[in-house]
């Protein structure tokens, strides 16, 4: 069970490609579940206006603070730089 609690404590930063080629960056404890929420229309306002097309990338960050710092840094990148980070 210790491994499960560690997994639960991990925060992730993720990128979603949205309609029109826009890229959304966010953080979550469970990025797959969060992506499903974006798909269902219950995610961020940005993804309601720009529906998700695909999950581009997700990476573990450890703490929420680490994930927020990574998210802030990634949001400042150009679209091309974001795609390089995502490996697409």
DSSP file (Angstrom, degrees, kcal/mol; ACC not computed):
  #  RESIDUE AA STRUCTURE BP1 BP2  ACC     N-H-->O    O-->H-N    N-H-->O    O-->H-N    TCO  KAPPA ALPHA  PHI   PSI    X-CA   Y-CA   Z-CA
    1    1 A X     >        0   0    0      0, 0.0     4,-2.2     0, 0.0     5,-0.2   0.000 360.0 360.0 360.0 -24.7    0.0    0.0    0.0
    2    2 A X  H  >  +     0   0    0      1,-0.2     4,-1.9     2,-0.2     5,-0.2   0.909 360.0  51.4 -59.1 -41.2    2.9    2.4    0.5
    3    3 A X  H  > S+     0   0    0      1,-0.2     4,-2.2     2,-0.2    -1,-0.2   0.884 107.8  53.0 -62.2 -38.2    3.5    2.5   -3.2
    4    4 A X  H  > S+     0   0    0      1,-0.2     4,-2.3     2,-0.2    -1,-0.2   0.900 108.0  49.7 -64.6 -40.5   -0.2    3.4   -3.8
    5    5 A X  H  X S+     0   0    0     -4,-2.2     4,-1.3     1,-0.2    -1,-0.2   0.864 109.9  51.6 -68.4 -33.6    0.0    6.3   -1.3
    6    6 A X  H  X S+     0   0    0     -4,-1.9     4,-0.7    -5,-0.2     3,-0.2   0.913 109.6  49.6 -65.9 -41.6    3.1    7.6   -3.0
    7    7 A X  H >< S+     0   0    0     -4,-2.2     3,-1.0     1,-0.2    -2,-0.2   0.906 109.1  52.7 -62.3 -41.5    1.3    7.5   -6.4
    8    8 A X  H 3< S+     0   0    0     -4,-2.3    -1,-0.2     1,-0.2    -2,-0.2   0.800 107.3  53.0 -63.6 -28.8   -1.6    9.3   -4.9
    9    9 A X  H 3< S+     0   0    0     -4,-1.3     2,-0.3    -3,-0.2    -1,-0.2   0.594  86.9 103.3 -84.9 -11.1    0.7   12.0   -3.6
   10   10 A X    <<  -     0   0    0     -3,-1.0     2,-0.3    -4,-0.7    53,-0.2  -0.562  57.6-154.0 -79.4 131.3    2.3   12.7   -7.0
   11   11 A X  E     -A   62   0A   0     51,-2.1    50,-3.5    -2,-0.3    51,-1.1  -0.793  11.3-156.7 -99.6 148.1    1.3   15.8   -9.0
   12   12 A X  E     -AB  60  28A   0     16,-2.7    16,-1.9    -2,-0.3     2,-0.4  -0.892  12.5-145.5-123.4 151.2    1.6   15.8  -12.7
   13   13 A X  E     -AB  59  27A   0     46,-2.4    46,-2.6    -2,-0.3     2,-0.3  -0.949  29.7-179.8-109.8 140.1    1.9   18.6  -15.4
   14   14 A X  E     -AB  58  26A   0     12,-2.8    12,-2.3    -2,-0.4     2,-0.4  -0.946  21.7-146.2-140.7 158.9    0.2   17.8  -18.7
   15   15 A X  E     -AB  57  25A   0     42,-2.6    41,-2.4    -2,-0.3    42,-1.4  -0.990  11.4-166.3-127.6 136.9   -0.4   19.2  -22.1
   16   16 A X  E     -AB  55  24A   0      8,-2.8     8,-2.9    -2,-0.4     2,-0.5  -0.974  17.6-135.8-121.3 132.5   -3.5   18.8  -24.2
   17   17 A X  E     -AB  54  23A   0     37,-3.0    36,-3.6    -2,-0.4    37,-1.6  -0.762  29.8-163.9 -84.1 132.8   -3.8   19.6  -27.9
   18   18 A X  E >   -A   52   0A   0      4,-3.6     3,-1.7    -2,-0.5     4,-0.3  -0.676  32.9 -68.3-113.8 167.7   -7.0   21.4  -28.5
   19   19 A X  G >  S+     0   0    0     32,-2.6     3,-0.7     1,-0.3    -1,-0.2  -0.222 121.4  30.3 -53.1 140.6   -9.0   22.2  -31.7
   20   20 A X  G 3  S-     0   0    0      1,-0.2    -1,-0.3    -3,-0.1    30,-0.0   0.510 129.1 -78.3  84.9   4.6   -7.3   24.7  -33.9
   21   21 A X  G <  S+     0   0    0     -3,-1.7    -1,-0.2     1,-0.3    -2,-0.2   0.511  86.9 145.8  83.1   4.2   -3.8   23.5  -32.8
   22   22 A X    <   -     0   0    0     -3,-0.7    -4,-3.6    -4,-0.3     2,-0.5  -0.399  40.3-138.7 -72.9 154.5   -3.9   25.4  -29.4
   23   23 A X  E     -B   17   0A   0     -6,-0.2     2,-0.4    -2,-0.1    -6,-0.2  -0.968   9.9-159.2-121.7 127.6   -2.2   23.8  -26.5
   24   24 A X  E     -B   16   0A   0     -8,-2.9    -8,-2.8    -2,-0.5     2,-0.4  -0.873   6.9-162.0-102.9 135.2   -3.6   23.7  -22.9
   25   25 A X  E     +B   15   0A   0     -2,-0.4     2,-0.3   -10,-0.2   -10,-0.2  -0.963  22.3 149.1-117.9 134.6   -1.2   23.1  -20.0
   26   26 A X  E     -B   14   0A   0    -12,-2.3   -12,-2.8    -2,-0.4     2,-0.3  -0.901  35.2-122.2-150.6 178.6   -2.5   22.0  -16.6
   27   27 A X  E     +B   13   0A   0     -2,-0.3     2,-0.3   -14,-0.2   -14,-0.2  -0.933  31.3 156.1-127.9 153.8   -1.7   20.1  -13.4
   28   28 A X  E     -B   12   0A   0    -16,-1.9   -16,-2.7    -2,-0.3     3,-0.3  -0.971  47.5-127.3-167.0 157.4   -3.5   17.2  -11.7
   29   29 A X  S    S+     0   0    0     -2,-0.3     2,-0.4     1,-0.3   -19,-0.1   0.801 114.6  27.8 -77.3 -31.5   -3.0   14.3   -9.4
   30   30 A X  S  > S-     0   0    0      1,-0.1     4,-2.3   -18,-0.1    -1,-0.3  -0.808  71.5-177.7-130.2  89.4   -4.6   12.0  -12.0
   31   31 A X  H  > S+     0   0    0     -2,-0.4     4,-2.3    -3,-0.3     5,-0.1   0.801  82.0  55.3 -63.2 -29.6   -4.0   13.5  -15.5
   32   32 A X  H  > S+     0   0    0      2,-0.2     4,-2.0     1,-0.2    -1,-0.2   0.926 110.6  44.6 -68.8 -43.2   -5.9   10.8  -17.3
   33   33 A X  H  > S+     0   0    0     -3,-0.2     4,-1.8     2,-0.2    -2,-0.2   0.894 113.7  51.2 -65.3 -39.3   -9.0   11.4  -15.2
   34   34 A X  H  X S+     0   0    0     -4,-2.3     4,-2.3     2,-0.2    -2,-0.2   0.897 107.4  53.0 -65.1 -39.6   -8.6   15.2  -15.6
   35   35 A X  H  X S+     0   0    0     -4,-2.3     4,-2.6     1,-0.2    -1,-0.2   0.915 106.6  52.6 -61.2 -42.8   -8.3   14.7  -19.4
   36   36 A X  H  X S+     0   0    0     -4,-2.0     4,-2.0     1,-0.2    -1,-0.2   0.878 107.8  52.1 -60.9 -36.9  -11.6   12.8  -19.4
   37   37 A X  H  X>S+     0   0    0     -4,-1.8     5,-2.2     2,-0.2     4,-0.6   0.912 108.8  49.8 -65.0 -41.7  -13.2   15.8  -17.5
   38   38 A X  H ><5S+     0   0    0     -4,-2.3     3,-1.1     4,-0.3     5,-0.3   0.928 110.9  50.5 -60.3 -43.8  -11.9   18.1  -20.2
   39   39 A X  H 3<5S+     0   0    0     -4,-2.6    -1,-0.2     1,-0.2    -2,-0.2   0.860 108.0  52.4 -62.1 -36.3  -13.3   15.8  -22.9
   40   40 A X  H 3<5S-     0   0    0     -4,-2.0    -1,-0.2    -5,-0.2    -2,-0.2   0.546 119.0-108.6 -79.8  -6.2  -16.7   15.8  -21.2
   41   41 A X  T <<5S+     0   0    0     -3,-1.1    -3,-0.2    -4,-0.6    -2,-0.1   0.539  96.0 104.7  90.7   6.8  -16.9   19.6  -21.0
   42   42 A X      < +     0   0    0     -5,-2.2    -4,-0.3    -6,-0.2    -5,-0.1   0.116  61.4  85.7-105.9  19.8  -16.4   19.7  -17.2
   43   43 A X  S    S-     0   0    0     -6,-0.6    -5,-0.1    -5,-0.3    -8,-0.1   0.130  91.1 -30.4 -95.4-146.6  -12.8   20.9  -17.4
   44   44 A X     >  -     0   0    0      1,-0.1     4,-1.2     4,-0.0     3,-0.4  -0.274  57.2-113.8 -69.8 155.7  -11.3   24.3  -17.7
   45   45 A X  H  > S+     0   0    0      1,-0.2     4,-1.9     2,-0.2     3,-0.3   0.871 116.4  60.5 -56.6 -38.1  -13.1   27.1  -19.5
   46   46 A X  H  > S+     0   0    0      1,-0.2     4,-2.0     2,-0.2    -1,-0.2   0.909 106.0  45.3 -57.8 -43.7  -10.3   27.1  -22.1
   47   47 A X  H  4 S+     0   0    0     -3,-0.4     5,-0.3     1,-0.2    -1,-0.2   0.670 107.9  57.5 -80.0 -14.8  -11.0   23.5  -23.0
   48   48 A X  H  < S+     0   0    0     -4,-1.2     3,-0.3    -3,-0.3    -1,-0.2   0.857 115.1  37.7 -75.1 -35.4  -14.7   24.2  -23.1
   49   49 A X  H  < S+     0   0    0     -4,-1.9     2,-0.4     1,-0.3    -2,-0.2   0.764 129.6  33.8 -82.3 -27.5  -14.1   26.9  -25.7
   50   50 A X  S  < S-     0   0    0     -4,-2.0    -1,-0.3    -5,-0.2    -2,-0.1  -0.774  92.7-142.1-129.2  83.4  -11.3   24.9  -27.5
   51   51 A X        -     0   0    0     -2,-0.4   -32,-2.6    -3,-0.3    -3,-0.1  -0.107  24.3-103.0 -55.3 141.1  -12.3   21.2  -27.2
   52   52 A X  E     +A   18   0A   0     -5,-0.3   -34,-0.3   -34,-0.2    -1,-0.1  -0.295  34.2 178.5 -63.9 144.8   -9.4   18.7  -26.6
   53   53 A X  E     -     0   0A   0    -36,-3.6     2,-0.3     1,-0.4   -35,-0.2   0.694  65.1 -13.0-111.3 -41.9   -8.1   16.6  -29.4
   54   54 A X  E     -A   17   0A   0    -37,-1.6   -37,-3.0   -19,-0.0     2,-0.6  -0.990  61.5-107.5-161.2 151.2   -5.3   14.6  -27.8
   55   55 A X  E     -A   16   0A   0     -2,-0.3   -39,-0.3   -39,-0.2     3,-0.1  -0.772  32.7-172.3 -79.3 120.1   -3.2   14.3  -24.7
   56   56 A X  E     -     0   0A   0    -41,-2.4     2,-0.3    -2,-0.6   -40,-0.2   0.907  57.7 -25.9 -82.4 -44.7    0.2   15.5  -25.9
   57   57 A X  E     -A   15   0A   0    -42,-1.4   -42,-2.6     2,-0.0     2,-0.3  -0.987  47.0-163.5-165.4 157.2    2.3   14.7  -22.8
   58   58 A X  E     -A   14   0A   0     -2,-0.3     2,-0.4   -44,-0.2   -44,-0.2  -0.972  11.2-177.2-149.1 138.8    2.2   14.2  -19.0
   59   59 A X  E     -A   13   0A   0    -46,-2.6   -46,-2.4    -2,-0.3     2,-0.1  -0.999  28.8-115.0-139.4 137.8    5.1   14.2  -16.6
   60   60 A X  E     +A   12   0A   0     -2,-0.4   -48,-0.3   -48,-0.2     3,-0.1  -0.457  28.1 177.7 -70.8 142.8    5.3   13.6  -12.8
   61   61 A X  E     -     0   0A   0    -50,-3.5     2,-1.0     1,-0.2   -49,-0.2   0.506  29.7-135.6-121.7 -11.4    6.4   16.6  -10.8
   62   62 A X  E    S+A   11   0A   0    -51,-1.1   -51,-2.1     4,-0.1    -1,-0.2  -0.784  73.7  35.5  93.2-103.3    6.2   15.4   -7.2
   63   63 A X  S  > S-     0   0    0     -2,-1.0     4,-2.2   -53,-0.2     5,-0.1  -0.387  81.4-114.4 -87.8 164.4    4.6   18.1   -5.1
   64   64 A X  H  > S+     0   0    0      1,-0.2     4,-2.8     2,-0.2     5,-0.2   0.898 118.4  54.4 -61.3 -40.9    1.8   20.5   -6.1
   65   65 A X  H  > S+     0   0    0      1,-0.2     4,-2.2     2,-0.2    -1,-0.2   0.913 108.0  48.9 -60.1 -43.0    4.3   23.4   -5.7
   66   66 A X  H  > S+     0   0    0      1,-0.2     4,-2.4     2,-0.2    -1,-0.2   0.915 112.0  49.1 -62.0 -42.9    6.7   21.7   -8.2
   67   67 A X  H  X S+     0   0    0     -4,-2.2     4,-2.8     1,-0.2    -2,-0.2   0.903 110.0  50.7 -64.7 -41.7    3.8   21.1  -10.6
   68   68 A X  H  X S+     0   0    0     -4,-2.8     4,-2.4     2,-0.2    -1,-0.2   0.898 110.6  49.4 -63.3 -40.4    2.6   24.7  -10.4
   69   69 A X  H  X S+     0   0    0     -4,-2.2     4,-2.2     2,-0.2    -2,-0.2   0.927 112.8  47.0 -63.6 -44.4    6.2   26.0  -11.1
   70   70 A X  H  X S+     0   0    0     -4,-2.4     4,-2.8     1,-0.2    -2,-0.2   0.920 111.8  51.1 -63.2 -43.5    6.5   23.6  -14.1
   71   71 A X  H  X S+     0   0    0     -4,-2.8     4,-2.5     1,-0.2    -2,-0.2   0.925 109.5  49.8 -59.5 -45.9    3.1   24.7  -15.4
   72   72 A X  H  X S+     0   0    0     -4,-2.4     4,-0.8     1,-0.2    -1,-0.2   0.915 113.2  46.7 -60.5 -43.7    3.9   28.4  -15.1
   73   73 A X  H >< S+     0   0    0     -4,-2.2     3,-0.7     1,-0.2     4,-0.4   0.926 113.5  48.2 -63.7 -45.5    7.2   27.8  -17.0
   74   74 A X  H >< S+     0   0    0     -4,-2.8     3,-1.4     1,-0.2    -2,-0.2   0.860 103.9  59.5 -66.7 -36.2    5.5   25.7  -19.7
   75   75 A X  H 3< S+     0   0    0     -4,-2.5    -1,-0.2     1,-0.3    -2,-0.2   0.765 100.3  58.2 -64.5 -23.4    2.7   28.2  -20.3
   76   76 A X  T << S+     0   0    0     -4,-0.8    -1,-0.3    -3,-0.7    -2,-0.2   0.602  88.6  98.2 -81.6 -11.5    5.3   30.9  -21.2
   77   77 A X  S <  S-     0   0    0     -3,-1.4     2,-0.1    -4,-0.4    -3,-0.0  -0.326  79.8-108.8 -75.0 158.1    6.7   28.8  -24.0
   78   78 A X     >  -     0   0    0      1,-0.1     4,-2.5    -2,-0.0     5,-0.2  -0.345  36.0-102.5 -73.9 166.3    5.8   29.2  -27.6
   79   79 A X  H  > S+     0   0    0      1,-0.2     4,-2.1     2,-0.2     5,-0.2   0.902 124.6  50.9 -57.0 -42.2    3.7   26.5  -29.3
   80   80 A X  H  > S+     0   0    0      1,-0.2     4,-2.0     2,-0.2    -1,-0.2   0.921 110.2  48.7 -62.7 -44.5    6.8   25.1  -31.0
   81   81 A X  H  > S+     0   0    0      1,-0.2     4,-2.4     2,-0.2    -2,-0.2   0.876 109.5  53.1 -64.4 -37.1    8.7   24.9  -27.7
   82   82 A X  H  X S+     0   0    0     -4,-2.5     4,-2.4     1,-0.2    -1,-0.2   0.904 108.1  50.4 -63.2 -40.9    5.7   23.2  -26.1
   83   83 A X  H  X>S+     0   0    0     -4,-2.1     5,-2.5     2,-0.2     4,-1.0   0.869 108.7  51.8 -67.0 -35.6    5.6   20.6  -28.8
   84   84 A X  H ><5S+     0   0    0     -4,-2.0     3,-0.6     2,-0.2    -2,-0.2   0.942 110.5  48.6 -63.0 -46.7    9.4   20.0  -28.3
   85   85 A X  H 3<5S+     0   0    0     -4,-2.4    -2,-0.2     1,-0.2    -1,-0.2   0.899 113.5  47.5 -57.9 -41.3    8.8   19.5  -24.6
   86   86 A X  H 3<5S-     0   0    0     -4,-2.4    -1,-0.2    -5,-0.2    -2,-0.2   0.644 111.2-123.7 -76.8 -14.6    5.9   17.1  -25.4
   87   87 A X  T <<5       0   0    0     -4,-1.0    -3,-0.2    -3,-0.6    -2,-0.1   0.785 360.0 360.0  77.7  26.8    8.0   15.3  -27.9
   88   88 A X      <       0   0    0     -5,-2.5    -4,-0.2    -6,-0.1    -5,-0.1   0.411 360.0 360.0-110.5 360.0    5.6   15.8  -30.8
